[in-house]
Amino acid sequence: MTSEHFAAQTPLNFGVTWIGEALSTVRAYCNTLNSLNAFPVPDQDTGSNLVHTLEALNKAFSEELDTLLHDLHALTTDIQSVNQRLGEIYENALVQASRMARGNSGTLLCAWGLEAVRTYWNFSGRLAEELGEEAHNLPLLQDLEAMYRETPVTETGTRESAYRESYALALAAERVRRIIADESLERGTMVAIMVALADYRFHYRAGSELTDVTARAKFRRATMRRALEGTAQNPPLPELKGYVDAGALGFYLAAVQSNPRWMSSRMPAQEVYALAEPPTDVTKPNSTSARKARKTEETQDQAEHHTDATGTRENPGSTWEIMGTLTIDPLTLVQLRAELEELGDSLLLTPLDFKNNMWTLHVHVPSLEEARKVIAHYGVLADERVSSLTVHEDESAAPSCSQD
């Protein structure tokens, strides 16, 4: 079964309401997320990056919805046309936000949302379209199909709409998995939350929506808490064991805690802050002292291993983050990917518009000039955003969380 078996019925203001709530929620926890930020670099900007990205998304959603409402009189006789137009609004808003997103967290949030929308509305560029028959073999979709078939049919409409949502979210999680392309990072980053959110049981259980609302809310909270705590037990770096991943917590706050349909499932503030609390017996990874200690160790290590076997200087480590919208054909992209992986790290290449060969680029590099030269050799980069990965040595200099 695929998602086109069911017709989408989405309230006109759902996206604006959700994103507006997400922006308010993430802004409220912004400093906490910045403080918790330790991967891939402890530059204390996860919360700030998410706020910036959600501001862009909120603005794009609002502008797109205003256009729809202005034209609504011409569409009122055709519900399917209204729904199709609404899906296009979601897609357009996410594409615009993707071109302004900041950081790993902002990039992946937009990639996840864009894939979910394209899958839900069966738009071109969705992952299932790329994979064809191979999509049926994805573990997430196989699990979804099994749970759907095993669920008693007591509320047909809810059961089917839940399947449609789970299907879209499963493909969204799979898209992000493929963008990151590192299985070792799945359980310790926001991918863990995305996978948990795609679980069919999160969206439907026989009788739950009508007679078991309290139990459903508890199940959702427990599912999310387990996934968040799992990032602390399976961290992307050994020294981060015990710390909930900042990107995972930020994604949860934006995508789950802020969903207006799941208000009864929200974690209380004290529970969120407790998750963000670092272990008491370990030095905080992104504290000034910890960074200075790490920097001293790296300096000593570089002094001991200043040259490799050929006598050339080793890669000094990434100090710059480059983001932008890349126009490049798929075959050439393979070559560019290989060079950027050799040059830097934290590479994320997200499909934005296959028809026009457009991708979003995110990468950490040691040299801006060298990276720009490599990128220009293969394609054209627009919407360039550059930030330093080393400017926050003083914790008080972390990016602002305040409203622009």
N, C-alpha and C positions, 0 to 999 in steps of 0.2 A: 504494500500500500504506500502511496505517496501523498504529499500534502494537498495536491489538487483535487483529491476526492471530496474535500469539504470547502464550502464557500466561506471566505473570510467576512466577518461582521465586526468591525472595530469602531468604537465611538469616535466621533470627529475630534474631540479634544483630549483623547487619551494620551497621545504622545507629548503634547504640550504640558499636560498636567504632570505626567511622569517625569519629564526632563526638568521641569520647574522645581518639583519636589527633590529630585536628585541633586540639583545645583544647591538648593538650600541645605540639604543634609550633608553633602560633602564639604560645603563651606563651613558648616558648624564643626566638623571634625578635621578640618584642613591642617591645623597645626599638629594635631595628634598624628596624622598620616605622614606629615613631613618629618616629624621626630622619629617615627618608626622606620622610615625609609633607609634600607641598607643594601638593597640589591636592585640592579646590577652594580650600581655605585652608590655610596652613602652621601648623595648630594642634596638630601633633604628637600625634595621638590615633588614627591608623589601627590600630595594633597593639592599643591599649587597647580601642578600640571592638569590634574583632573578638573579643578575649578575652571581653569582657562578653557579646557576642551568643552566642558559642559556649558559654559557661557556661550561659546561659539555655536554649539548644538541648539541651545535654547533660542538664540537669536534667529538661527536658520529655520527652526521649526515654526516659530511665531510668524515669521515673514511668509513662509510657504502656506501656513494655515489661513492667514489673512487673505491670500490670493484665492484659496478654495472657497472661503466664505463669501467673497465678493462675487464669485462665479456660480455659487450654489443654486441660484434660481434657475439656471439653465440645465441643472443636473437632477433636480428633485424628483423627476418622473422616472429616473433610472437609478435604482439603488446600487446596482453593480458598477455603474459608471462612477458614482460617488466613491465607492469603496476602492475602485481601481485608482482613482485620482488621489485618494488618501494614501495609498501605498506608494505612489510616485512622490508624494510630498515627503514621506518618511525617507525614501531613498535619496532624494535630492538634498534634504537637510543633512543626512549623514555623510554624503559625498562632500558637501561644503565644509562640514565640521572636520572631516578627515584631512582636508587641505590646510587646516589651521591647528590641528591637534598638537599637543606637546608631550614629549616623553614616551617611554614604553607604555605606561599606563593609559595615557590618552589615545595613543595609536591603536592599542589592542582593544580598548573599549569601543572605538569607532568601527574597527574591523569586525568585531563580534556583532555589533548592532546592524551593520550593513549586510552581513551575511544572513542574519536572522530575518531581516525585512525582505531581502531578495528571495529567500527560500519560502517564506510565509506567503508571499504574493506571486510566486513562480515567475520572478523577473529574470531577464537575461543576466548572465554573470554569476549565477549561484553555483555553489560547489557541486551539487548533484548533477547539474548540466555538464560541468567539466568532466566529472568522473564517469558519467553514463552508468552502465551496468555495474561497474566497480563499486558504486555507492551502496548497493545492496549488501555488500560484504563488510561494511564498516561496523565494528563492534557496537558502537553506540546505537546505530539504527537496528541492528539485530536484537539487541536487548530491548529496545523500544517496541519493536514488533511483537516480541514474546510477551511483554507485560500487557500490551494492548489486547492481545488475543485472550490472555488469561483473566482479564478483568470482567466481572459480571456486568451484563448490560442492564443497568437499573435506571440510568439517566443518559439516554442516547445522545442528546445534544451536547451535554457537558463532556461526556466521554470522548466524543469525536473532536470537539474544539480543543480539548486538552491534548489529544494526539497531535493535532495540527501544530499547536504551540511547542510541544516537546520535540517534534520533528524539526522545526525551524531552529530551535535552540541546540539540538544535537549537531546539526550541520554547522551552526555558528561556532560551537566549541571545537569541532573538527577543523574548521577553517583556521582558527587561532593556533591549534596544535601544529598545523602544517606551516604556518607563518613562523612560529618559534623554531620548529624543526629540531627539537632536542627533547627526547622522551624523559631525560633525567630531571627536567625542570617542571614536569606536569603536576606532580603532587605538591610541589612547594611554591607554586605561583597562582595567579588568578585563574589559570586553566582548571585547577581543581574545583573552583567555585562554578565555573562555566559547565563543567561536566555534571556536577551535582544538580545544577539548575535544570539540566536537560532530562533528568530522571522523570519518567512518566508519573511515578507516584507523587512527585512534588506537585503535580498539576491535577491529578484525579485519583480518587479512590472511591469505590462504590459506596454511595450514601453520604460521603464526606461533606459535600457542599450543602446538603439539605439538613442532615441530622447530626453531623459530627464535626461541626465547625471548630470547636475547641481542640479536638484531637488533631485535626488537620493543621491548625496553627502551630501546635506543639511539634508535630512532625516536621514542618517546614523549618522552624527555628532550630530543632535538633540537627536536621540535615545540614544546614548552613554552618552551625557551630562546629559540627564534626569536620566539615571540609576546611574551615578556617584553622582549627586546631591542628589539622593534618599538615598544613603548610609549615607549622612550627616543628612538627616531628619529622618532616621530610624536606628540610630546607634546601635551597639551591646551592648553598655553601655550608660546609661543616660548622664553621664558627657561628652560624646563625641559628643553630638548633635551639629551640625554645622560644624563638621569636615568630610571631604571626607575620606573614608577608604583607608589607604595606600595600602593594598593588592588589593583592587578593582582598584585603579588607576594604580598600577604596572601591573596588569593583562591586563587592557585596553591597556597600552603602548606596552606590549609584543605581545598580540594576535590580536589587532585591528589596533592601530596606525601604527604598523610595517608591516601589510599585504601589500605586493607589489601590489595586485590587487585593493586596496582601497586607493591609494595615493591621489586621489582627495577628499577623505572624511576625511583626517587627520585634527586634530585640530592644529591651529597655536600654537607655543610655549607659547605665552603670555596667551592663553586660558588655557593651561595645568597648568601653574604656578598659574593662578588665582584660579583654582579648588583646588590647594594644599594650598592656603592661608588660615590660620586659622581665625576664627572670631576675630574681634578686641576687643570685650568686654569680652573675656574669657581667663583665664590662659591656656597656651598651655599644654595639658595633659602630653606630654612626655618631657617637659622642666625639667631642673634640679630642679628648685624651686617647680614645681608641684609634682615631684617624691618625693622630701624630705618631702613635706607637707603630701603626701599620706602615706609615710613610718612612719611619726610621728603618724598619725591617727591610722595606723595599730598596731604600738607598744603599743599605749595607749589602743586600743581595746583588744589586747592580754593580757595586764596586768590586765584588768578588767575581762576577761573571760579566765583566764589561764587554768582552768580545766573545764571539762564538768560534767554531773551529776554523772558519775562513777569515777571521780577523775583523768582521764587520760588527758594528754596534747592534745590540739586541733591541727589539721593539721596546721603547720606554713606557708603553702603556697609553691608553686612550685618555685624552684630556678635553676632547670636543665632541659635542653631539650635533649631528647634522640631520635635518629633516626637510622634506620637500615633496613636491609632486613630480614624478619622473615620467617622461615620455620615452618609451623604448620598446622595440619589438621583442617578443618572447624569446627568440633564439639568442639575441644579443644580451638579453637580461641574464641568461645563464652564465655568460662570460663575465659580466659585471659582478654578479653575485660572487663568483669565485675570487675575483680580485679584491672585492671589499671584505670578504671573509678573511683573506690573507692580510689585508691592511689594518683592519680594526676588529670590532666585536659588537655584540648586541644588534646585529643586523636584522631588520624587519622589512620585508618587501610585501606590500599588501595590494592585491588587485583592486583597482578603483573603477576603471572603465576599459574592459577588454576591447571593445569596438575601436577605441581610439588609442589603444596601447598605453594606457595611463596607470601608474602605480604610485602608492605612497612609499617614501623611503625614510628609514630611520636607521642611523648607524653611529657608533662611537668610534672616533679615530684619533690617532696621536697628532696628525698634521692636517689642518684644514686645506692648505694649498695642494697637498698631494691627493687628498680625497677628491677635491673639486676637479683636479686634472683628470683623474681616473674616470669620474662620473661623466665629465664633458666628452671624453673620448668615445663613450658608448651611447650616450643619450642626452636629453635636455632636461635640466632640473629647474622647476619653477616653484614659487611659494617657499623659497628657502628660509628656514629658521635655524639659527645657530645659537648654542648656549655652551658655556664653559662647564666642565665637570669638576673643576677644581676651585671655583670661586667662593665656595661656602666653608672655608676653613674655620671661620668664626660662625658659630651656630646662630648668632643674632643676625647674620647676613643672609639667612635662608630666604627663598622667594616669598613674596607677600601672598597672604590668603585673603586680603581685603577685597571688597568689591571695587571694580574699576569705576 
